[in-house]
Amino acid sequence: MSRVRISGIVFLTVVIGAGSCLAREASQQRVVVDTTNRSAPICEYVYGQFIEHLGRCIDGGIWAEMLKDRKF
C-alpha cells in the first residue's frame, strides 16, 4: 500500500472514532454523601506504605542500589 493510502485510512479511522465519541449524550451522574454515618477512624500510618512494593516506580525502587550497581 502506498503511504498516502495508509495515511488516509488512519485519518478516516481517527475521524470516525472521534465522531462516535462526540455523538454520545452526556449522562448525568449523582454522588450522595451520607454525613450522618461515620465509620471507624483510619490509622495515620496506613497511607504510603504500599508504594515501595511497586518495583522501580518511585525513586528507583527499594532495591535500586543492588540491582543497578552491585549486581548481587
Secondary structure, 3 states (H helix, E strand, C coil): CCHHHHHHHHHHHHHHHHHHHHHCCCCCCCCCCCCCCCCCCCCCCCCCCCHHHHCCCCCCCCCHHHHHHHCC
